[in-house]
């Protein structure tokens, strides 16, 4: 599913660039505004789909680089954390 989101997102961004080029060709009127609106909508939708596919991949542990240090995993095998509350 993340592969489909990534492909659809990149396609939407590419079509957004095409509609941007077409909006530069048409000087004014409804068609110019339509192409500008389509450019904005396609770019936002494409960015959302690409971001969702990357987020889905990373959340399922399918990231390309899993060598990053995570503070939440630092000392995870050391047992329970010591009590650091003030005794007052």
N, C-alpha and C positions, 0 to 999 in steps of 0.2 A: 504494500500500500504506500509506503514512503517513496518508493521508486516512481509510482504513478503521480504522487504529489509533486515530486521534484521535476519530472518531465512536464507536467501540466503547468507548473510555475514558470519554468524556463520558456515554454511556448508562449505563455501569456505575456511575459516580459518582452520576448522577441516581437510579438504582434503589437505590443505597445510602442515599440520603437518604429514600427511601420506606420502606425496611426499618427505618431508624432511627425514623421516625415510628410505624411499626407496633409496634416494640419498646417504645415509650413507652405505647402503648395497652394492651398485654397486661402485666399486673402480674408474674406469676411463672409458673414451670413450663417445660416443654420448649419451647413455642412462643416464649416470651420469649427464652430462650437461643438458639434457632434464629435469630430475627431479629437478635439482637446479633451472632452469628457471621457471618451473611450480610452485615450492615452492614460489619463489619471486612474480610471477604474482598472484597467489591465495591469498597470504597474503596481498598484496597491494589492490587487488580488494575486499577482505573480509573486510579490515579496512575501505575502502571507503564506502562500503554498510552499515556497522554498524554505522559509523559516520553519513551517510546521513539519516538513519532511526532515530537516536537520534536527529539530527538537525530538522528533519521534525516534530517529536513529540513535541519538545520544542517550535518550532515556531507556532504551532497550539494550544498551551496552554494545551497540554495533558501531561505535565510533572508530575512526581510523587510528587515532592516537590515544591509547588508554594509559599512557605513562605519566599523566599529570598527577601531581600530589594533591590530595584532598584533605583538608584539615579535619573533616568528620571521620576519616579513617586513620588518623594519626593516633597510634596507641590503642587501636580498637581491640587488640588481643591481650591487653595488659590487665584485664579484669575490670571490676568496678572502680570508678573514680574516687579519690580520697575526699573526705568531708572537709570542705574549705570554709564552712560558715564560721562566723565570729561567735565564740562561746558566751558572750555577754548576754 
